[in-house]
Amino acid sequence: MEEKLALGLIKVLQQPLEAEHGEAFERAYELTKTYAGSANAQASAIPVLFEKLFELFATGYSR
């Protein structure tokens, strides 16, 4: 994750009402939570999935 995006994620966690990427965090969290609750979820894929979804929703693209 690039540094600017990582700092945005930290701000969401520290100050959720003032953060620029609050909606991106909420969307990524809900989708990741749904995946994690599925029967086919792999524990090692959960953090990677969240990171990619957060990046996608915050910037509009994913690497």
C-alpha positions as CSV (number, residue, x, y, z in Angstrom):
1,M,0.0,0.0,0.0
2,E,1.4,3.4,-0.9
3,E,2.2,5.7,2.0
4,K,-0.4,8.3,1.3
5,L,-3.1,5.7,1.2
6,A,-1.8,4.1,4.4
7,L,-1.9,7.5,6.2
8,G,-5.5,7.9,5.0
9,L,-6.4,4.5,6.5
10,I,-4.8,5.5,9.8
11,K,-6.8,8.8,9.8
12,V,-10.0,6.8,9.3
13,L,-9.2,4.7,12.3
14,Q,-8.2,7.6,14.5
15,Q,-10.8,10.2,13.4
16,P,-13.6,8.5,11.5
17,L,-15.8,11.5,11.1
18,E,-13.1,13.8,9.7
19,A,-11.4,11.2,7.4
20,E,-11.4,11.7,3.6
21,H,-11.6,7.9,2.9
22,G,-14.3,7.0,5.5
23,E,-16.8,5.7,2.9
24,A,-14.0,3.6,1.2
25,F,-13.2,2.1,4.6
26,E,-16.8,1.2,5.3
27,R,-17.3,-0.4,1.9
28,A,-14.1,-2.4,2.0
29,Y,-14.8,-3.5,5.6
30,E,-18.3,-4.8,4.8
31,L,-17.1,-6.7,1.8
32,T,-14.2,-8.2,3.6
33,K,-16.4,-9.1,6.6
34,T,-18.7,-10.9,4.2
35,Y,-15.9,-12.8,2.6
36,A,-14.4,-13.7,6.0
37,G,-17.7,-15.2,7.1
38,S,-18.0,-17.4,4.0
39,A,-17.2,-21.1,4.2
40,N,-14.4,-20.8,1.6
41,A,-12.6,-18.0,3.2
42,Q,-8.8,-18.3,3.6
43,A,-7.4,-16.6,6.6
44,S,-4.3,-15.4,4.8
45,A,-6.3,-13.7,2.1
46,I,-8.5,-11.6,4.4
47,P,-6.0,-8.7,5.0
48,V,-4.9,-8.7,1.4
49,L,-8.5,-8.5,0.3
50,F,-9.2,-5.6,2.6
51,E,-6.1,-3.7,1.4
52,K,-7.0,-4.1,-2.2
53,L,-10.7,-3.2,-1.7
54,F,-9.8,-0.1,0.3
55,E,-7.3,1.0,-2.3
56,L,-9.9,0.4,-5.1
57,F,-12.6,2.4,-3.3
58,A,-10.3,5.2,-2.2
59,T,-8.5,5.8,-5.5
60,G,-10.7,4.2,-8.1
61,Y,-8.0,1.7,-9.2
62,S,-6.1,-1.3,-7.8
63,R,-2.6,-2.4,-8.5
